Structures are given as C-alpha cells and as structure tokens.
Amino acid sequence: MPPKRTQRATVETTSAASTQANSATSRTPAIPWDSDGDGVDTSISVLLDWLTTGTNFKRYRGNTSGTTKVTMIQEVLEEMAAVGMTHRNV
C-alpha cells in the first residue's frame, strides 16, 4: 500500500495546477481550421486534400515504410505553406 499523502504534496499539486492554468491563459488565440484561409484554401481543406491524394491516408494510418508521422505532418505543413498558410506548426 502506498504511503499517505502529506499536506505538503497537496500544496505542491495545487501550485502546479495554478501554474498550468496561468500558462494556458497566456497562449496565443486558437485559429479555427475551417476559416483561416483569407479567401483561399483553409487548413482543413489542405489537410483533407493531402489525405485523399494517392496513398497518403494509408501511409499515415498504417505506415510500414519507416516514415514517421512527424515527417508526414511536415508534408502537410509544406502544402499549407505553398498556399500561404504559415501559422500552423508541429
């Protein structure tokens, strides 16, 4: 049976929770994926186009060739940059 928590552990947990809450409020505002295109493609449309092109979905869903998902996400970000969207990152 694990040892009982002390009062100090509770204070540390509360302090960590308030630090996380403060950092969450200082984030940049979220940009919706379906309305960020300035009259051109949106992030969601670029993502869906990439997923439905060739074998991209199959590669992303069950990759066996050794390509990491981060590498594939970089491909999507390159597609977004090609249409002028540079506010998304990994």
N, C-alpha and C positions, 0 to 999 in steps of 0.2 A: 504494500500500500504506500503511495507517495506521501511525503511529509505534507503537513498542513501549510497553507499559505500564511505568510506573516502580513502584518499591516503594511510594512514597507513595500512588499511586492505589489500590493493593491495600489499604492501611491504611484509606483513606477509605471504600472499599467495605465493608470489614469493620465499620467503625464505623457506617455507615448500616444495615447488616443487623442489628446488635445493637440499634440504636435502634428499628427496625421490630418486632423481636421483643419488646422491652420494652413498646411501645405496644399490641401485640396481646394481651399478658397482662393489661393493665390495663383492658381493655374490660369492659363490663357483660356478665353471662352471657347467652347466647343463650336466647331463649324459643321453644320449638317452636310451629310454626304450627298443629299439629293438637291441641294440648292447652292452649290459653291462654284458654279461654272461660269458666271458672268456672261450668259447667253450662249456659251458653248457647251461641250460635254461636261457632265457633272462627274464627281469622283465615283459615284456608284455606277454610272453608265460605262466609264472607262474600265472599272473592275469587272463588270459583267461581260463587257466585250472581250476582255482578256481571258476570262474563264471559259467563254464559249468559242474561242479560237483554237483550232487544231486540237491538240491533246493536253492543253494547259490544265483543264479541270482534273483529268486523270492523273497528270503529274503531281498536282497539288494534293489531291485526295489520297493517293496511294503511291507515292514516289518510291521506286526501287532502283533508280539510276544513281543514287548518291547525291542528288541535288537537294540542298536544304530548302526549307520553306522560306527562310530569310532571303535566299538567293532569288526565289520566285517572286517574293514580295518586292524585291528590288526591281524586277522586270516590270511589275505593275507601276511602281513609282516612276520608272523611266517613261512608261506610256503616258502617265499623268503629266510629267514634265514636258513631254512632246506637245501637249495641248495647252501648256501654260500654267499648270497647277503645280506649285512648289511648296504648298503649306502642309502637305502630309509627310510623315516620316515613319520609320520603323519603330 
